[in-house]
Amino acid sequence: MLFLNWRDTRNPEGGGSEVYVERIAGELVARGYRATIFCAAHTDAAAEEVNDAGVRLVRRGGRHTVYAWAALCYLAGALGLGPLSARRSGRRPQVLVDVCNGLPFLSPLWARRPVFNLVHHVHREQWPVVLGRRAARFGWWVESRLAVRVYRRCRYVTVSAATRSELASLGVAADRVTVVHNGTPELPGTDAVRAAYPLLVVLGRLVPHKRVEVALRTLAALAEELPDLRLVVAGQGWWEPHLRGLAAELGVTDRVDFRGFVTEDEKSALLASAWVALTPSLKEGWGLTIVEAGAAGTPTVAFRDAGGVTEAVVDGRTGLLADDSDDYVAKVRTLLCDHEARQRMGAEARRHAASFTWPAAGERFAALVMGAGVTRPVERRVEASYLLP
């Protein structure tokens, strides 16, 4: 199995998509398959390594050049050269999983193997936020027109029924799309308890389409009514200076803790102590942080039109979905001020999160792989010395 993804979890810009890919690859390895992830190189990790789950990672190129590097390395591997050759990887890949994070690898054009197109969500709303008008128009054309044509004979995998519906609107038949939900990441145990004061948390990368501004404005709108209200922003990204400036403009700097990168232990304690988790993203394929918060018994407020969050959040049971920014503030106020409702939804969120497991997701993905005719190696053992030169 060869997964093509622009980042990995050790990349400073990695997120939920990378967690999904690595966990699914790990589940396939546990079932006897070999799995390699090809992604962009970065300074926080080696060019090649095998992770604890037995998944081989090959890193080449950068944010924009990783796509060309993937094609070059694959074609070189067919000649017995490079990191994707049978000599280096143990066996040439029988199937590719091409992860489309807006821009696809277009692997059907250069790989003579079955290809699954993994799409977390459609980026229609995000292109104008991330890029200028012309670049956004081109990006959307690639995603909505070119990619649909290139992958017209491929099966699709996505993480939510919402994304399957979006793909259908682009012309991808629903019967070609299989939904394989995320599992809920296992958080370390913690002794942390609910904060004695109302505490909000935002967890994720600090980039424009995550719309942390909504969280800051919600904090400002409720500050007078709830004088002890605080917000922790956990995550890092190039948009942080803008967010700090907005916090100062809104007069809530002393109420916001820009925590930066947090370890798994710190994340577990933070989610356990928060009253409400906020996911104001423009679009999410699923919303991994929502079920992480749910595992800690913390309900989430998100936007109703933000894609897969409508499945990660069961509206009125495990959290609340808002229709616009004013409604978002109102929904957060409801959870902060209604202790009984918050407790009830937190308990439901914990049960909902527990229903999504990585072994179940891996089993479903393995069934797709078997359907494509991929065979498992005779030996199930996967060792670093076996995979690396």
N, C-alpha and C positions, 0 to 999 in steps of 0.2 A: 504494500500500500504506500502510495506517495501522496502526501498532503501538501498542497501549495497554499501558503498563507503569508501575507506580507509581513507579519510580526510573530513573535513568540512571547510567552509570559514573562521572560526575563528582560524583554525590551522595555525601556522606560515608558513607552507609549502603548504598551500592551493593555488589553482589557478583556471583557467577557468573551469576545470571539476567540481569543487565543486560549483562554481557559477551556472553552468548549472543545476546540480542536485537539489540544493536548490530552484532555481527559478521554475523549472518544478514541484517540490513537492508543492511549494506554489500555483502554478496555479491550481493544482489538489485539494488542500484544498479549494480554492476559488470556485470550482465547486461542493463542497459537499462531497469530499472524505476525509478520514483520511490518513495522511501520516507520516511515521516515517523514519528517516535516522539513520542507524547504522553505526558508524565510529570509528576510533581510538581515544583513550583518549589523552588529552594533558593538559598542565598546564594553558592554556589561557581560559579554559571554564569548566563548571561544568560537572559532569558525565551524567546528564540528564537535559534537559530544553526544553521549547517550544519557538520558535523564533517569531518574529513579524508577520510572515505570517501564524502562526498557525501550523507550522511543528514541530513535536516532534523530538528531537535529542537525541540519546542514544550513549554514548561514552564508549567503553571498549577496553582493550588491547592496543597495540602499533603498530608501523610501520609494524612489521612482524607478530605479534600475533593477530591482529584484525580479520584475516580470521578465525582462530580457535575459537575465542570468538564469532563471528557471528553464527557459527554452534552450539556451546554450548548453547548460549542464546536462539536461535530459538528452539532447541530441548527441553530445559527446559521450554520454553513457552508452548509447547504442553502438558506439565504436569501441567500447571498452576503455574509455578514458574518463577522467574526472570523478567527482564524489558520488555520482549516481550510477556508476558502472557496476556490473555484477561483481567485479573484483573487489570493489570498495564497500558495497552495501550488502553483499551476500547473495543477492538475487535481483534481477531487474524487476521493476514494479509491474504487477499485473493489472492494476487499476489506479487511476488518479482521482483525488478529491480536490477540485479546484475551488478555493474559497474566494468568493466575490465580495470584497468589502468596497463596493462602489465600482472599482475597476477590476475586471477579471484578468486571469492569466491567459485566456484564449487558448487553452491547451488542446482543444480538439483540432486546431490548425496545425499542430506540430507533434502530437503524441498519437501513435497508433495503438491506443489502448482504450478500454472503456473509461469514460469520465463521468463522475458525479459533480454537479455544480452545487456547491453549498452556499446558500444565501441566507444570511441572518435577517436582513431586512432590506427593503428598497429605499434608496436614498433621495427620492424626489425632492423632499423638503430640505435636505441637508446640503445639497450642492450649492444653492445660492448663499447659504450661511458661511460655508467653508471657503468658497472661491468667488472670484469676480464674475460678472455677468457672462462674459464670453466663455471663460473656462468652465463655468457651471453648466452652460448650455451644451458644451462639448461633452462633459462628463456624463450628463443625463442622456445624451444621444448614445454614448457608448453603452451605458447600463441598460437603457430601455429599448434600443433598436439593434445595435450591433451585437451585443452579447446574446440577446434572445435568438438572433439568427444563427450565430456561431454554435450555440448549445442546443439547437433545435432537435437534435437526435439524442440528447443526453437526458438522463434522469436528474431531477433536482432533489435536494434535501434542504429543509428549512427547520427552524426551531419553534414555529408557532403557526396556528391556523390563520392568524392575521396576515403573516407574510405570504402564506400560500394564496390568500385572496388577492393580495397586491400583485403577485406574480401572474395570476390569472388575468388581471386587468392589463398586463403587458402582452398577453397572448400565450402564456405558458399554461397548457391544459392542466387542470387540477389533478388528473389521474397520473401525471408525470411527476408530481411533487409529493414526497413523503415527509411527514412531520416527525422529527426526532427531538423531543424536548430536552432541554438542559437537565442535568441532575442538580441537586442542591449541594454546593460545596460543604464539606465537613469543617466546621469552625472549631478551633481548640476550646477546651473547657475553660471557664473563667469564673472567678469569684465575684465579678462585678455585679452590682444590683442597680435598679432604676435610680437615676439621679433624684435628689430631693427637690430639685427645681425643674421646670419645664425645659427639656433639652431636645433640640432638633439636630438631625445629622444628614449630611449629603455625602455620598461615597461614590467616587468615580474620577475619571480624568477631567482636568480643568481645560476644556476646549469649548468653543462657542455653542455647538449644538447640544451640549449637556445642560445649557440654560441655568446655570447656578445663580444667575441674576434673579430668577424667579424666587429662589429660596431667600436671597438677601432682601428682596422687596417684601416678601411675606413676613420676614423677621421685623422689618421696619414698620409694617402695617399693624403688627400685633404688639409692638414694644410698649406702647402706653397702657394697653389693657393688661398686659402680662409683664410687669417690670422685671421679673427674674428670668425671663426667657433668654436662652442662649442657643447658638448655632455652631456646630463643628463642621467644617468643610475638610473632609479627608480625601486627599488625592493631590496629584501634581500635574502641571501642564503649562504651556506657554501663555494661556489666557489668565493666569493668576494675577499679574499686575493690574489688568483691567478690573478684575473682581475686587481687588483690594481698594482700588480707586473708587469703585461704586459704593463699597461699604463705607468709606469715608464721606462720600457725597450724601449718603442716606443717614449718616450720623449713628451708625451701628458698629463702628470699628471695635469698641470695647465689649461688644456682645458676640463677636465672631472669632472663632479660633481656627485659623488656617493651619491645619495640622500637618499638611504635606503627606508624603508617603507614610503609610502605616503598615506594620507587620501584621501577620495573621492573628497573633495574640492581641495586639492593640485593636485590630478591627473587631474581634470577638467581644472585647470588653466595651468598646464604644457602642456597638449595636445593642448590647445587653443593658447599657445604662441610658440609652436614648428613649424618649417618650414616643417620638414619631420619626420615621425615616422619610426623606423627601427624594423623589425621583422626577425632577421637572424636565427631563430630556425631551427634545423635539421628536425623537424616534428611537425605539429600541426594538431589536428583534425578539427579545424575551424580557430582559431585565434581571440579570443575575443577582444584582445587589438587593433586589426586592425580596427574593426568596432567602437570601442570606440574612436579611433583617428579619424575615418571617421565622427563620430557624431560631432566632434569638427572642422570639415572641414580640417583635416590634412591628406594628402595622405601618403601611406606606401610603403616601398620597402621591398620585401620578396623574398624567393627563389622559383623558379618554381616547384621544385621537393619536396616541403615540405608539401605535403598532402593537407589538406583542405584550406590552404591559397589561393589556386587558385580560390576558390569561395568567400572567404572574400575579396580578391583583384581582381577587374576586370582589367586585365592587359591593361595598356594604357588609362584607363578611371578613375579609382579611385586610382591608384598607379601603380607601376611597379614591374615586376617579373624578377629576374636575373637568369642566367644559371650557374654561378660560381662566385668565390670571386672577380675576376677582373671585371666581368660584374656587380657585385653588386656595386663596387666603381663607375663604369661608370654611373649606373642608379641613384645613389644618387647625383652624380655631375650634371646630367641632371636636376633633380628636383630643386636642389639648385640654379642653374645658369639660369634656364628658369622660370622667374616669372609668365609669362602668363600660361604656362603649369601647373605649381604648383597650381595656383589659380583655373584653370579649373578642375583639378583632385580633388582638395579639395572640390569644390562644388558638383562634382559627387559623391565623397566619402560620403558626408553628406546625399545625397539622397539615396544612396545604403544602408547605415547603417539604415536609417529610415524605410526601407522596411522589416526589421526583427524585430518582436515584440515578447515579452514573451507571451502575451495572445494568439497569433496565434500558437506559439510553444506548449503552454499548451493545446489548443483545439485539436491539432493533436495528442498529447500524450494521451489525455483523450479518443479519439476515439479508440486508441489501447487498452486502459484499458477496455473500454466497450466491445470491441471485445473479450476480455478474460473472459467476464462474471462477471466482478467486479461490485457490486452494491454499490450505495451510501447510507450512513446512512440517516434515516428519517430526523434527525435534522442536519442542515448545520453548526450550531454554533460549533466552536472549541475553547475551553478555556483551559488554563494551569491547572486549578483545576480539569478539567475533564480527562485530559490525564495523569497527574502525581499522584503518590500515596500521 
